[in-house]
Amino acid sequence: MPKIRVLIVDDSVVVRSRISKILSSDPELEVVGVAANGRIALAKISHVNPDVIILDIEMPEMDGLQTLSAIRQKYPRLPVIMYSTFTHRGAIATLEALSLGASDYATKPSNLGSVEATNQHIRDDLIPKIKVFSTFFTPSVITHPVIFPVRSDIQQVEVVAIGVSTGGPNALAVVLKQFPADLSVPILIVQHMPPMFTKLLAKQLASKCKIPVDEAVPGQILKPGHVWIAPGDFHLIVQRDKTGVRLATHQASPENSCRPSVDVLLRSVAQVYGAGAIAVILTGMGQDGLHGCQCIREAGGQVLAQDKATSVVWGMPSFVVNAGLANKILPINEIANEIMHRIGFNQVPPSDL
């Protein structure tokens, strides 16, 4: 099988050398070129024909955002993974890059204590993302789906919980922008992102939406027409008390290598809301959300999944679909309308189950 061809673009010779060495140690990868800035990279693409580009954000002459825009004009489907520093400025630039069409991002390791820890971070964070975007990636499937009976006694929907990873910021923008200011249910979101990124994402989405979007804060009571995003490095759950349903966070071990985890949120939503919950699984790599969706269905709730054609990576939705857990599979631009139907907004009846 041909190796996955990678082009590394970074102004630091140390970074280029380290990444090249680590990636080349993987038998499935081949570093076919390096470039110190965007201009050099653009000139090399047609010659080295990469399957994936690793692109730094801050570079002289032509930075990562300018380079990404140029790549997208000429190579609209070429996977580009942004490689940024874990800083406030880096997070802002990364979110902008995702809105410009970057496929995904990885953060540069810092203060990990040793060279080996740094190298392992690169292996764990960068290599899986390179492989998932290669043309050789095929998502796993479950061959024995769980069959749930069709229900005719659908309970009034009280909450929507969304799980998303790779490609999430743009997918969330498409969905959330369609909701009206008087939406009748709260929305909870787990987007796989580190601290700082989730707060900036909430701010970015809030500027585009009619409904408020905030990073979740423990103790807040869920209110209709409000969106809360799980904070990076914290699991998000819901808990019911005498005054209503409140948000809570904790730092138990990661699940599916993720914190926040979609499974953790969906389990708590199923327990608190039962049949009054809709789970929505959008684009992303891995299978986080699979077991949570089973909990939602077992409690009588509903599950929607994004389709393959509009997903950046059809990993998370594919596991849910192949397990027989999805009530409906939809393109990203139809998901908000389907949610509206199912919550009974404007008295529109829900679609077929």
C-alpha positions, 0 to 999 in steps of 0.5 A: 500500500502506498505511504501517506505523503506529508508536506511540512510547512513551518518556519522553525528548522527545529520543528521541521526536523523533529516532526519529519523524524517522528512522522518518518518513523511511522511505516505508513507515512512519508515526508515528501517535503518541507517548507519554511513559509507559505510561498515555498510551500505553494511552489512545492505542492505540485511537485511533491503531490502531498496527501496531507499538509501540516501548516504552521500559522505564524511564519514570515513572508506568507503566514499560515492563514494566507497560505491556507487561503491560497491552497483552498483556491487551487486545491479545495479538497487537499487536507490541511492540518494547522499546527499552532502554539497553545496560546490565546493568539494561536487559538484565535488564529486556529479558529479563523483557519478552521473557518477558512477551510482548514481540515483540522488542527493540532497544538504544538507541545510545550512544557512537557518536561522531556524530549520523549514526552514532547515526541510522544505528544506529537505521535499521539496528537498529529499522526492519527489526524494525518491518517484520518485525512489520507485517502486510505482511511476507512471508518470502522463499522459495527456489523451487528446493529442494535434494533430499537422498536419504533415508538408512537408515544414520543415525549415532549423534547426538553433538551438537545445534546450535540457531540462533534469533533473534527470539522465541528466549528463550521458544522456548529455554525451551520446548525446554530445559526438557523435557530430562532431567538425564541427556541424552546429548549436548551442546547448542550455541546461537547466539541473536542477542544482544549481549554481556551479554544472552547471559550473562544469558540463559544464567543465566535458562535455567539457573534453569528447566532440569534441565541446566546452561546456560552462556555458552560459554568458549573451551577448554571440552570438550563434555560430554553434557547441557550447554548452551553459548550463543555469547557476544554479538559472538563467533562460536562454533565447535567444534574436535577435538583429542586430548582431545576436542571443545572450544569456540572463539570468534573475531571474524571478520566478521559473517555475515548481519549477525550475530555470533554467526552460526548459519552459522559454528557449523553449518559447524564442527559439520558438519566435526567431527561430520559425520552425528552432528549435528542442527541445529535452526532456531527462530524468527527473522528473516533467513536465518542458518542456511540455508547451515549447514544445507546443510553439515549435510545434506551431511555426513549430519546431520539438520535440524529446523525450527520451524513457522510457527504457533508462530514469532514470525517465520518467517524463519530456519526458512522459508528452511531449509524452502523449501530442502528442508533440513528433515527435519521441521517441528514446533511448538515444544513438540514439538521437544525430544521429536523430538530425544530420539527422534533421539538414541535416548534411552530407546531410542525409535526416531527418527521418519520422515525 
